[in-house]
Structure formats: structure tokens, C-alpha cells
Amino acid sequence: MPRAPLPIGTWGAISTWVVQTDDKGKAVKHKSQARFRDHDGRLRPVSAYEKTKTAAERALLTKLQDRAKTNQSGELTSMHKINHLLDLWEKRFEGLVSDGTRSPTSLDTYRRALKNHIRPALGELRIGEATTPRLDTVLAKIKTMSGAATAKTCRAVISGAMKLAVRYGATSVNPVREVDAIEAKPKNPPRALTAEEVTLLRRSLASDDRAVQADLPDLVTFMLGTGVRIGEALAVLWHQVNLEAGRVEITHTIARIPGEGLLRKTTKSRAGERVLSLPNWGIAALRTRYAAGIRLDEPVFADALGGFRDPSNTRRSLRTALSPVGSTARRDLGRSLRTLRRKTGKTRKQVAEALGWPQTRIELIETGRIKVDQQLVADLIKTYSIKLENFPDLQAEIEAAAQPAESDKLAWIRSHALRKTTATALDEAGHTARQIADQLGQAKVSITQDVYLGRRAANPAAAEALEQAFEDPDLLR
């Protein structure tokens, strides 16, 4: 039987011999050579020269491995490492971002998943070793350690990479297809603000000096009136607003890209490009801003220098504004705790490190923006080498600060809750899911229904229909 041909991208036996000696007959140069089956199917000799036999063979092996990685015909082999496959996938995704068909924020998210989870767990394996059981185990571990959301992101990246491996001939099937779906109950099920909460929110922001300074009242009003994402709201320029027609054009969003800074980029999909009608109270808020003086090429919600605002910083300002301040007692307690810390000569950072807390938590406590209790304060002042029972006045302040405040009702709100509120209001007004998805700029109606619409109250007409269907007493026996 004829000998089976070498697989493409592999090589045969390595031969090494002396090609040069010195005057004394000592070998000073060796040549190593092997036949390599190139990506066009032809066998070609590959050689390397070094002083010693071992060095020559090592140099040749390096050249052969590098040649195997050279993608002359778009193929991989099952012997390539997954790290190499991930490099190809990442480069391809970068091309999609450059073409404008994928978001740079998605690329940033996937790169974090690659760096922190996927490469450490799978990078040194061969493509052929990426079996369904092994991938299932890796993803289950990521879910346990980092949560379902991170595991879903990693699953999407691995699946995309293995699809690439199938197309390039390194494997015949995508092993991720049979991996268990990653499911978990959402931490925060869809919840919309009630009409009373909307009123309380707008009144609370308008009366908070820090919220007004951060330009939150009008921004929140705009988001409630349109249902746009926070990045989309911050990307709107004045020339996109038609106050006479009561409309606003949504075409871009603001995102911070590592290494590039703030970018005004197109929306996530074509569905995100839309023209929205504004409610009268939304138009009134924009008219007030317009009257203060604007430039058509400036953002409607600009920073102090007239440029674009960072969505992350704006979300942080909103969280701070909605923290449970609500009472003078909490601010008084915060000042007392700050005084005690300063008497010890400790910084917030030192206290936070001693307790294993984020430094921002100490700041929120000392500014009265966290609802505290006896145990939390006791743990805190223990780092000051004092005992709570020795400060009766402080205990009284804690009891007063622990009392419920009206603003506690707002502490759960995040920027996406505003979108859910808009969607739910439209749903209750009888708009279809397709109309609501178009308002929100979402391509898939299922996402709108599952994530952004608050559950309606039980249908009272259902009981009436069932009563009529089963009113015959004989059916109830």
C-alpha cells in the first residue's frame, strides 16, 4: 500500500547533518531539514542552520510551527492552540467594528472576557481538545465564579471562535452547540416606576443641589419622555431637535472606548436610528434649555465645557442623587462619624482597607447617603479603637438616621428603569410590542416584551370569561 500523505500543515521526520567543520575537523555548522506539506498540498523542504545539532533542530522546529500557523489558504488544523484561534477571531471582529457592523463597546466587553476568563481556561489547549464536556465544565465554573452574565458572554465568544474553526477546517462541528444553555433568574426583574414615583423622582432631583449641578432633572425628564438609552440621550445634538414639530432624531450614542476616549458612534443597530415625538412636558423642558442659548452643533446635555458627557459618570451621578439621603439625621450622623475618623488621623482609604470595604462606601456614609444601622456603625468605629456604648449621643443619632425617609423609595432606580417606565406606560396605553420596540430602538420585539415591559395586573376579563364558560352547575360537580 502507498504511504498516506502528510496532513496539510504538518511535516515529516527531521534530518540533521554537519555542513561545515573547522581546521581541526570539528563540526561548527549543522543543517536540519524536514519536508513540510504546505497549504496548497505540495511538499516543500524547510531548513535551518545552527552551530550545534540540538540548536539546528530547535530552530527548524520553530520555523515549521510558524509555517503551520501561516494562513495561506484560510485553514487551521486541530493541532493549533485555541489561543491562535482566538487571535484570528478577535482580528476578524476588529474588522467588523471597523466596517461599522459591530459595536466597539462589544469588542471591549469580549476582550475582557478573553483576557480574564477564556484564555486562562482554554488558551493552551489544542482546537481538537475543545470537546463539549470540557467546554461545559469551563463555562459552568465561570458561571459559579463570576455570574451567569459573564458566562453567557464567554459562551458567545467561544461559540463564535469555534464557528470560525469549523469554517477553516480545524473541526467538523461546533462543540459549543451542545453545551447547556446558561440560565439564571434576573437579579432585578423588569420594574417600572409608578406615576407617584415619577413625581417623587422629579421633585427630589429638582430639590437636590448636587443633582441640579449634574444637570440630572432635565436629562431624566428627556429619558422618560423618549425611552432612549442614557448614551443616546447624551449624543443628541441641538440640530437634531425640532421644537416646533416636537420631535427628536436619534442616530448616535456616546461610549468610552479604552485607548480612544469618548466616542460618538452610530447606534447599536439600524433599529436604533429613529425619529421620536416628544410629550408636551418634554418639549417644555427643552424650550427652557434652548432659551438659555445654544449652538446647533453642541450636545443638548453637554458637560461644563460644552462637550460630550461620559455615560458612566452620569450614571454614577444619578446613583448618588438617588441614594437614601432624605433626612437631616443621616447627614448629622455622617458628620459625626467623619469627625471621629479625623480625630484618629486615618484617611478614608485606610479605614476602607481595614474593613475590606470600597472607599466610596466610607464617603457615602460620611455624607449621609447610606441608610445605616447599629452594627454597621459599630464595625466602622471599631477601626477607630473606640466602643459605641461609650457614645450615647452617637447611638441616638443612629436611631434617628435609621428611620424611614421618603427618598428611600427611589434608591432602587437606575437609568434603565426609566426605559422600562416609558415602555410600560406605552404598553398600558394600548401600543403594540412592535411600536414600543421601535420607540426604544430595539430590533427584537421579544427583548422588549421580556426585559422592558413591567408585568400587567391580572386580566379581570379572564375571570368573567371563565365564569361564563363554566356557569353550568353540572360542570362543577
C-alpha positions in Angstrom: 0.0 0.0 0.0 1.3 3.5 -0.7 2.2 5.6 2.3 -0.5 8.0 3.4 0.2 11.6 2.6 1.1 14.1 5.3 -1.8 16.1 6.6 -1.7 19.7 5.4 0.2 21.9 7.8 2.4 19.1 9.1 5.9 17.8 8.4 7.8 14.6 8.2 10.9 13.3 10.0 13.7 15.8 10.8 17.2 15.0 9.5 20.3 16.8 10.7 23.9 16.6 9.4 27.1 18.5 9.6 27.7 21.0 6.8 30.9 22.8 8.0 33.9 21.9 10.1 36.9 23.9 11.3 40.6 23.3 10.5 40.7 20.6 13.2 37.7 18.7 11.8 35.3 19.9 14.5 31.7 20.5 13.4 30.9 24.2 13.6 27.7 24.2 11.5 24.7 21.8 11.3 21.7 21.7 9.0 18.3 20.4 9.9 15.7 19.7 7.3 12.2 18.3 7.0 9.5 18.1 4.3 6.5 20.3 5.0 3.2 19.8 3.3 2.1 23.3 2.5 -1.4 24.6 2.4 -1.6 24.1 -1.3 -0.9 20.4 -0.8 2.7 20.4 -2.1 5.7 19.1 -0.2 8.5 21.6 0.3 11.8 21.2 2.1 12.3 23.5 5.1 15.8 24.0 6.6 17.6 25.7 9.5 21.3 26.1 10.3 22.9 26.4 13.7 26.3 25.6 15.3 25.1 22.5 17.1 22.8 19.7 16.2 20.3 20.5 19.0 20.2 24.2 18.2 19.6 23.4 14.5 16.7 21.0 15.2 15.2 23.5 17.7 15.4 26.3 15.1 13.9 24.1 12.4 11.0 23.1 14.7 10.3 26.8 15.4 10.2 27.5 11.6 7.9 24.6 11.0 5.5 25.6 13.7 5.4 29.2 12.5 4.8 27.9 8.9 1.9 25.8 10.1 0.3 28.9 11.6 0.6 30.8 8.3 -2.9 31.0 7.0 -2.2 30.9 3.3 -5.4 29.1 2.4 -7.6 30.1 5.3 -7.2 26.8 7.1 -6.4 25.8 10.6 -5.7 22.4 11.9 -7.0 20.7 15.1 -3.4 20.9 16.4 -3.4 24.7 16.5 -3.8 26.1 20.0 -7.0 27.8 20.9 -5.1 31.0 21.7 -4.2 31.1 18.0 -7.9 30.6 17.0 -8.9 33.4 19.5 -6.3 35.7 17.9 -7.9 35.1 14.5 -11.4 35.6 15.8 -10.5 38.8 17.6 -8.8 40.2 14.5 -11.9 39.3 12.4 -14.2 41.1 15.0 -12.0 44.1 14.9 -12.6 44.2 11.1 -16.4 44.1 11.7 -16.0 47.0 14.1 -14.1 49.0 11.5 -16.8 48.2 9.0 -19.4 49.6 11.4 -21.3 46.3 11.6 -20.3 45.7 15.2 -20.0 48.0 18.2 -16.6 48.9 19.7 -18.2 48.5 23.2 -19.0 44.9 22.3 -15.3 44.4 21.3 -14.2 45.9 24.6 -16.6 43.5 26.5 -15.3 40.5 24.6 -11.7 41.4 25.1 -12.2 41.5 28.9 -13.9 38.1 28.7 -10.9 36.7 26.7 -8.3 38.2 29.0 -9.9 37.3 32.3 -11.7 34.0 31.6 -11.4 32.3 28.3 -7.6 32.4 27.5 -6.6 31.4 31.1 -9.1 28.4 30.9 -8.7 27.2 27.3 -5.9 29.1 25.6 -3.2 26.4 25.8 -5.5 23.6 24.7 -5.5 22.4 21.1 -8.6 23.1 19.0 -9.2 19.3 18.8 -9.2 19.1 22.5 -12.1 21.6 22.9 -14.8 19.0 23.5 -18.3 19.7 24.6 -17.8 18.2 28.1 -14.6 20.2 28.6 -16.3 23.5 27.4 -19.4 22.7 29.5 -17.2 22.3 32.6 -15.3 25.6 31.9 -18.5 27.6 31.4 -20.1 26.1 34.5 -17.1 27.2 36.5 -17.1 30.7 35.1 -20.8 31.0 36.0 -20.1 29.9 39.5 -17.2 32.2 40.0 -18.3 35.3 38.0 -22.0 35.0 37.4 -24.4 34.0 34.6 -24.0 37.2 32.6 -20.2 36.7 32.3 -20.6 33.1 31.5 -23.1 34.0 28.7 -20.6 36.4 27.2 -17.8 33.8 27.3 -20.1 31.2 25.7 -20.9 33.6 22.9 -17.2 34.3 22.3 -16.2 30.6 22.4 -19.1 29.7 20.1 -18.0 32.4 17.6 -14.4 31.2 17.7 -15.4 27.6 17.2 -17.6 28.5 14.2 -14.5 30.1 12.7 -12.6 26.8 13.4 -15.3 24.9 11.5 -15.1 27.2 8.5 -11.3 26.9 8.5 -11.4 23.1 8.6 -9.9 22.6 12.1 -13.0 20.8 13.3 -16.1 19.4 11.8 -18.7 20.5 14.3 -19.0 23.4 16.8 -18.8 21.8 20.3 -20.5 24.7 21.9 -23.8 23.8 20.3 -24.5 21.0 22.8 -23.3 22.9 25.8 -26.1 23.5 28.3 -27.8 26.9 28.0 -26.8 29.3 30.7 -29.9 30.3 32.7 -30.3 32.4 35.8 -33.1 34.4 37.3 -32.6 38.1 36.7 -31.4 39.9 39.8 -33.7 42.8 39.0 -36.8 41.7 37.2 -38.4 44.3 35.0 -39.8 47.1 37.2 -41.3 50.4 36.1 -41.9 53.5 38.2 -45.4 54.3 39.2 -46.9 57.7 38.4 -46.3 58.6 42.1 -42.7 57.5 42.0 -42.1 59.5 38.8 -43.5 62.6 40.5 -41.3 61.9 43.6 -38.2 61.3 41.4 -38.6 64.6 39.5 -39.3 66.6 42.7 -36.4 65.0 44.5 -33.9 65.7 41.7 -35.1 69.3 41.3 -34.6 70.0 45.1 -31.1 68.4 45.2 -28.4 70.9 44.6 -25.9 68.2 43.5 -28.4 66.7 41.1 -29.1 70.1 39.6 -25.4 70.8 39.3 -25.0 67.4 37.5 -27.9 68.5 35.1 -30.0 65.5 36.0 -33.5 66.9 36.2 -33.9 67.7 32.5 -31.9 64.6 31.4 -34.3 62.3 33.4 -37.3 64.2 32.0 -36.0 63.7 28.5 -35.3 60.0 29.0 -38.8 59.4 30.5 -40.3 61.2 27.5 -38.5 59.2 24.9 -37.3 55.9 26.4 -33.8 56.4 24.9 -30.7 54.9 26.4 -28.5 57.2 28.5 -25.8 57.1 25.9 -28.3 58.0 23.2 -29.6 60.9 25.2 -26.1 62.3 25.7 -25.3 62.0 22.0 -28.3 64.2 20.8 -27.2 67.5 19.2 -29.3 70.6 19.1 -29.8 70.4 15.3 -31.5 67.1 15.8 -34.2 68.6 17.9 -37.3 70.2 16.2 -39.1 72.1 18.9 -41.9 73.3 16.5 -42.7 69.7 15.4 -42.0 68.3 18.8 -39.6 65.7 17.5 -36.0 64.5 18.1 -33.8 62.5 15.9 -31.8 59.6 17.5 -28.8 58.5 15.4 -25.8 58.1 17.7 -24.7 57.1 21.2 -21.8 58.0 23.4 -19.4 55.3 24.6 -16.0 55.3 26.2 -13.5 53.1 24.4 -10.3 52.2 26.2 -7.4 53.9 24.5 -9.7 56.1 22.4 -11.7 58.0 25.0 -15.3 59.2 24.5 -16.7 58.5 21.0 -20.0 59.5 19.4 -20.8 56.4 17.4 -23.8 55.1 15.5 -26.4 53.2 17.4 -26.2 49.5 18.1 -28.4 48.6 15.1 -30.4 50.2 12.3 -33.4 49.9 14.6 -31.7 52.4 16.9 -31.9 55.1 14.3 -35.3 56.7 14.7 -37.3 59.9 15.0 -39.3 60.2 18.2 -42.2 62.5 19.1 -41.9 64.3 22.4 -44.6 64.8 25.0 -45.5 68.4 25.8 -43.7 68.4 29.1 -40.6 67.1 27.4 -40.8 69.9 24.8 -41.3 72.5 27.6 -38.1 71.3 29.3 -36.1 71.6 26.1 -37.5 75.0 25.3 -36.2 76.3 28.6 -32.8 75.0 27.8 -33.0 76.4 24.3 -33.9 79.8 25.6 -30.7 79.9 27.7 -28.6 80.0 24.5 -27.3 77.1 22.4 -25.2 76.2 19.4 -26.7 73.7 16.9 -23.5 71.6 16.8 -23.4 71.2 20.6 -24.9 68.4 22.7 -28.3 69.0 24.3 -26.9 67.7 27.5 -23.3 68.9 27.5 -20.6 68.9 30.1 -19.3 72.1 31.7 -17.1 72.8 28.7 -19.8 72.2 26.1 -18.5 68.7 25.1 -20.0 65.2 25.5 -20.6 63.8 28.9 -19.4 60.3 30.0 -22.3 57.9 30.4 -20.6 56.1 33.3 -20.0 59.3 35.2 -23.6 60.4 34.5 -24.9 57.1 35.8 -22.8 57.5 38.9 -24.2 61.0 39.5 -27.7 59.6 39.2 -27.0 56.8 41.7 -25.6 59.3 44.1 -28.6 61.6 43.7 -31.0 58.7 44.4 -29.0 57.3 47.4 -31.2 57.3 50.5 -30.3 60.8 51.9 -33.7 62.0 52.7 -33.2 63.3 56.3 -31.1 65.7 58.3 -30.5 63.0 60.8 -28.4 60.9 58.3 -26.3 63.9 57.4 -25.8 64.7 61.0 -24.7 61.2 61.7 -22.3 61.3 58.8 -20.7 64.4 60.0 -20.2 62.9 63.5 -18.6 59.8 62.0 -16.3 61.9 59.9 -15.2 63.9 62.9 -14.4 60.7 64.8 -12.3 59.4 61.9 -10.4 62.6 61.6 -9.6 62.6 65.3 -7.8 59.2 64.8 -5.8 60.7 61.9 -7.0 58.0 59.5 -7.9 58.5 55.9 -11.0 57.0 54.2 -8.7 54.7 52.2 -7.1 53.3 55.4 -10.5 52.7 57.0 -11.8 51.0 53.9 -8.8 48.8 53.6 -9.1 47.8 57.3 -12.8 46.8 56.8 -12.4 45.4 53.3 -15.0 47.9 52.0 -14.9 50.0 48.9 -13.5 53.5 49.7 -16.7 55.1 48.2 -18.7 53.4 50.9 -17.0 55.4 53.6 -17.7 58.6 51.6 -21.4 57.7 51.3 -21.7 57.0 55.0 -20.0 60.3 55.9 -22.2 62.3 53.5 -25.3 60.7 54.8 -26.1 58.8 51.6 -26.3 55.3 53.1 -29.0 54.1 55.4 -27.0 52.7 58.4 -27.7 50.6 61.5 -26.1 49.9 64.8 -24.0 47.0 63.6 -22.6 48.9 60.6 -21.6 51.9 62.7 -20.1 49.6 65.4 -17.9 47.9 62.8 -16.8 51.2 61.5 -15.8 52.9 64.7 -14.1 49.7 65.9 -11.4 50.7 63.5 -11.0 53.9 65.4 -10.3 51.9 68.6 -13.4 53.2 70.4 -16.6 51.5 71.6 -20.1 52.5 70.5 -21.5 52.1 74.0 -19.3 54.9 75.2 -21.0 57.4 72.9 -24.7 57.7 73.9 -25.2 60.7 71.7 -23.9 58.8 68.7 -26.3 55.9 69.5 -29.2 58.4 69.5 -28.1 59.8 66.1 -28.0 56.2 64.7 -31.6 55.6 65.8 -32.8 58.8 64.2 -30.9 58.1 61.0 -32.3 54.6 60.7 -35.9 56.0 60.5 -37.6 55.6 57.0 -37.4 58.6 54.7 -39.4 59.3 51.6 -36.4 59.2 49.3 -35.7 55.6 50.3 -38.4 54.7 47.8 -36.1 55.9 45.0 -32.9 54.1 46.0 -33.6 51.1 43.7 -33.8 53.3 40.5 -31.2 53.0 37.8 -31.1 54.6 34.4 -32.6 51.6 32.6 -35.6 51.8 34.9 -36.5 54.9 33.0 -36.7 53.0 29.8 -38.8 50.3 31.4 -41.1 53.0 32.7 -41.6 54.5 29.3 -42.2 51.1 27.7 -44.7 50.1 30.4 -46.6 53.4 30.1 -46.9 52.8 26.3 -48.0 49.2 26.9 -50.7 50.3 29.3 -51.9 52.9 26.8 -52.5 50.1 24.3 -49.4 50.3 22.0 -48.3 47.1 20.4 -45.0 45.5 21.3 -43.7 46.3 17.8 -44.5 50.0 18.3 -42.8 50.0 21.7 -39.7 48.3 20.3 -39.5 50.9 17.6 -39.7 53.6 20.3 -36.9 52.0 22.3 -34.8 51.3 19.2 -34.8 47.6 19.6 -34.8 45.2 16.6 -36.2 42.2 18.5 -39.8 42.5 19.9 -39.1 39.6 22.3 -36.4 41.6 24.1 -38.9 44.4 24.6 -41.6 42.1 26.0 -39.3 40.0 28.2 -37.0 42.7 29.6 -38.6 46.2 29.3 -42.3 45.7 29.9 -43.5 45.5 33.5 -46.0 42.8 34.2 -49.6 44.0 33.9 -52.1 43.4 36.6 -54.1 40.1 36.2 -56.7 40.3 33.5 -60.1 40.8 35.1 -61.9 39.8 31.9 -60.4 36.3 32.2 -62.5 35.6 35.3 -65.6 36.8 33.6 -64.9 34.6 30.5 -64.2 31.5 32.7 -67.4 32.2 34.7 -69.5 32.2 31.5 -67.8 29.1 30.2 -68.3 27.1 33.3 -71.5 28.5 34.8 -73.4 25.3 34.2 -73.7 23.8 37.8 -73.4 20.3 36.3 -69.8 21.1 35.2 -68.8 22.0 38.7 -69.8 18.7 40.3 
